[in-house]
Amino acid sequence: MTAAAALSIVLMGDALLYVVLPVSAEAFGVSIIWVGVLLSANRFVRIVSYGAVARLTEALGVRRIAILGCATGAASTIMYGLFDGGPVLLAARLVWGLSYAALILACLSYAVDDRTRAGTRVGLSHAIQQFGPALALTGGAWLAGYAGPQVTFAYIGVISLLAIPVAWMLPRETGPAQRRDSPWLPRPERMDLLFFTVGLTIDGAFTMTITILLTGVLSLESAILGGGMIFVFRRFAEAVFGPLGGMLGDRVGVGKTFFAATALSAAGLAAIALGYLYAGAIAVVVGRAIIAAVGPAAVALRNPPERVMHRLATMQSWRDLGAALGPLASGFVIGVWELPSLYWGLVVALGIGMLIQAAPRR
């Protein structure tokens, strides 16, 4: 869990940026268009870099790549505090995207190393990762309003350097370095396609549109508050239901638990389409928290040890691709369909992903 603690520390800057940048664009010398570019750039760079990061991890070792990721991740947060203007901040976001790719693969690698408890360990890893962002979204947000956003990011960046000695405590690899060819966007297997639909429907479309849905039944202020509560609950669910789902997966099978959690999220999307917004959102968020724990464990258990890093990188690439395309597709669809129709489309998409996963292997 040491790797998860290191990632939790360096995640503080990224978590706070999503809250502060949209309302403080002037302080950073950027327009609202740049805000969208900056907040999405890290995800797009991850999509095409997971394969390369996996190769580098196999060559250097998980511990070394984690230390490097902590150093560059903290540096990106410090850059938010020291510099302004779109190009420099874009460079910082690209650095963060590469740093996150290295650290999440390191966390997953350590978590699934013990295959008998892979689900539990991945769930606990996700729970630990929530502490740093939670601290940033509370104390960091208050400090940004009191001392100014750039000063706050400079402080948080310096604090993030504490992740380096934490990563230094990770166990050293004893085996020889491995090298494996990984393309930029590897060909997906059936489980990767299911992760793509999870990213498209839940991480992408649901995340973008849930607050818009609430504006149809609440005032704007209440809708923003309600959307914020759902996102806070999402972090709470990652910390609580992730480990519980992982333990369940280790007992009854991670594949069965993964499929049931996806079905729960699909049922939540259907409930939202029928007008049960809060109940549906809770089901989606709880299901997604369990998916985050048992999905990587299922990938690890279905592959030999020498392929695990490559397969985890492929899974992350396709999930992020779906999460990047989800908001983009939703923006076009909203102009043509009503939101309930969009959510029925999401249910169908997630159902297709589940059917592909459940189909008998030839």
N, C-alpha and C positions, 0 to 999 in steps of 0.2 A: 504493500500500500504506500510505500515511500514515493514511488513514481507519481501516484495520484496526488499526494500531498504537494509535490513540486509543481505539478500542473495546476493545482488549485491556486497556488500563490501567483503564478504568472497569468492566470486567467482574469485576474482582477481588472487589469487595464482594458481588456477587450470587453468585458461585461459592462463596465461603466461607460465606455465609448458609445454604446448603443442608446444609452439614456441621455448623455450629455451632448453629443455632437449635433443631433437634429435641432436642438433648441439653442445651441451656442455656436452655430456655424460662423458667425461674424468674428468671434474671438479667435477662431482658427484660420481666418482669412480665406474661407471657402464659401461657395454658393450652395444652394440646396441641391443642385444637380450633382455637385461634388460629394455631397453627403451620401447620396445613394451609391455613387461609385465606390467611395471609401468603405462603406459598410458591407458591400458585396464582394470587394476585390479579394479579400482573404479566402473566401469560399471558392472562387473560381481558380485561384492559383493552386489550391489544394487538389482540385479535381484532376489537374494534369501533373501533379508532382508526387502523389502518393507512391507511384511505382518507383520513381527515382529515389525518394526518401527511404523506401523499403530496401532498395539495393544498397544505399549508403549505410543503413542500419545493420544490414547483414555483414557489410565490409568492416565497419568500425566497431560494432558491438552496441548492444542496447544501452548500456550504461553511458558510454561516451556520447552517443547521439542525444541522450536525455540531458546530459550536462550542457552540450552545445545548444540544444533547444531552449533550455532555461536562460542561458546567457543572451541569446538573440531575442527571445520573447521579452525579457526585461528591457533590453535595448529598444525594442519597438515602442514600449510604453513610455520610456524616457523621451523618445523622439516626439511623441504627442505633446509633451510638456515643453520641449525646447524649441520646436520649430512650428511654423505655420505655412499655409499655402498648399494647394492640391498636390503638386508633384512630389514634394518631400513626404507628405503624409501618406500618399499612395505607396511610396517606397516602404514606409514603416508598416503599412498594412500587408504588403507582399512578404516582408520579413516575418510578420506575425503568422501569416498563413503557412509558411514553411515550418516555422517553429511549432505551431500547433500540430501539424501533420507528424512531425518527429515525436512530439511528446505523447500524442494519443496512441500512436503505434507502439511506443515504449510501454505505456500503461497497459494496453491490451496484451502485449507480449508477456509481461510479468504476470498479469492476472490469469491468463490461460495456461501458464506453465504447469500448474498442478491441474491436470485434466479431471481428476475426481471431484474437484470443487470449483470448476471453472465458472459456473453460473454465479455462485455465491461470491467469488472473488471479483468478478467483473461488476456485480451489483454494488459491492462495498467500494470498489474503485470509483464508480460513478457517484456514490454518496459523498465520498471525501472530496471529490472535485467541486462540489457545490458550495463548500464553505468560503472559499476565497471570493467568488462572485457575489455571494450573499453579503459578505462584509463590504464589498465595493458598492453594491447597490443601496446600502444603508449608510454607513459611515462615509464612504467616498462621495455619494451624492450630496450629503450634508456639507462636506468639506468643499465640494465644487461650488455650492451656492454661497459659502462663507468666504473662501479665499480665492475663488476664480478657478475655471476649468483647467487651464494650462498648469498652474501651480500644483493643483491636485494631481494631475497625471505625472508631473515630475516627482512628487513625493511617492506616489504609488509605484512608479518605475524603480525608484531606489529600494523601496521595500521588496519589490519583486526579485531583486538580486539575492534575497535570502533563499530563493529556490535553488541556487547553484550549490551551496553546501548540503542542502537536503538531497539533491540528485547525486552528490558525491558519495553519499552513504549507500547508494545502491550496490548490490553485489556485483563483483567483477565476473565477467564471463571466463570460463575455464576451457571451453572448446575452441577449435580453430575458426577463424573468420570464414563466413560463407559468402559466395557470390552467386547471384541468380539473376537472369535476365528478366526484367519486368517492363512491359511497354508502358507508354504514357497513360493510356486509358485501356486497361486490360479487357479482353473479351469477358463478358459476364457469364457466370453460371446461373442456374435457376434461383439459388438463394440470393445472388446479387440482384437479380431482377426484382425479387420481392423487396429487398432493401431500397431499390430505386423507387418503387411505388410508395413505400413508406416515406421516403424523403420527399417525393412529389406531393403526396396528399397531406401528410401530417406536418412535417418540418417546413414545407413550403406553403401550400395553399391554406391549410388550417391556420397556421401562424399569422399569415397576412390578413385573413378575412374575418377572424372571429370578432375583432373589435368593430369592424364594419357591420357585421350582423347585429351586434348589440345596439348600434345607433338606431336600428329600426324599431326597437322596443323601449329604449331608454333615452334620456337626454344625452347630449354630447359629453358633458362632464361625467355623468354616471357611466356611460359606455367606456370612457377612458379608464375610469376607476375599476370597472368590472373586468376589462381586458387586462389591466395590471394585476388584478387579483388572480386571474387565470394563469398568467405567466409566473407569478410568485408560487402558486400551487404546483406548477410544472416543476420548479426546482425542488419543492418539498417532496413531490412524488418521486423524483429521481433519487432523493436521499432516503426515502422510506420504502417505497414499493419496489425500487430496483433491487436492493438486497433481498427483500422477501421473495420477489420473483426468481432471483437467482437461486435461492435455497430450494424453492419449489422445483425449479428446473433440475437441480442436482438430484432430487428425490424421484421425480416422475419422468424425467427426460427433458433435456433442453429443447429438443425439436418439437415435442408436444406443447410445451409451455410457450415457446415462440409462436407457434401457430395459433394457440388460444388467445395470446395477448394481441396478435394482429386482428383476430376476429373481434375481440373486445373493442379495439379502436375503430374497426369498420362499423360495428353496432353504434358506437358513439357518433360517428359521422352521419349515420342514418337518423339517429335521434335528433341531431341538429337540423337536418333537412326537414324533419317533421315539426320543428318548432321548439323542441325541448333543449334550449341552448345550454344551460348550465349543467344539466345531467349529462348531456352528450359530451360537453367539453371535458367533464371529469372523467368519463369513460375513455375518451381519446388520450388524455394526458396519462392516466394510470396505465393504459395499455402500452403507450409509447415508453414509459419508464421501465416496464418489464422487458420490452423488446430490446432496449439499450443494454440490459444486463445479459439476457439469454441469447441474443442474436450472435454476438462475437463468440460466445462459448460454443454455440452450435457449429459455427464455422471452424473453430479449432478442433472440435471433436470429429468432424467429418474429413479431416485432412491429416496426413502424416506430419510429424514435427518440422521436417525440413521445408514444408510448403506453407506453414501457418502464417508467417510474416507476409508472404506474397498474397495469400488469400485474404488476410485482414486488410491489406492495402487496397485490394480490388473491391472489397465490400465497402470500405470508406469512400472510394472514388465514386462508385455508382450511387451511394446514398447522397453524397454531396451534390452530384449532378442532378438528382431528382429534386433536392432541396433548393437548388439554384433555379431550376426550370419552373417549380411550382408557383412562386409569386409572379413570374413572367407570364405563364399561361393563364393564371387567374385574372391578371389585369386585362387580358384580351377577352376572356370569357365573360367577365362581369359586364362588359359593354354590350353583350348580346343576350346572355341569359340572366334570369333572376338567381339570387344566391342559393335558394333551396335547390334549384336545378343543378347548380354547380356542385353542391354537396352530394347529390345523388350520383353525379358523374364521378366524384371522388370515391364513393362507395363501390361503384362498378370497377374503377381502376384498381383499388385495393383488392377487390374480390378476384380480378383476373390474376393479379400477382400471387394470391394465395392458391388459385387453381393450378398455376404453372408449377408452384412449389410442391403441391400435393400430388401432381400427376405421376403415375408409375414411371420408374426409370427404365429406359430401354437398354 
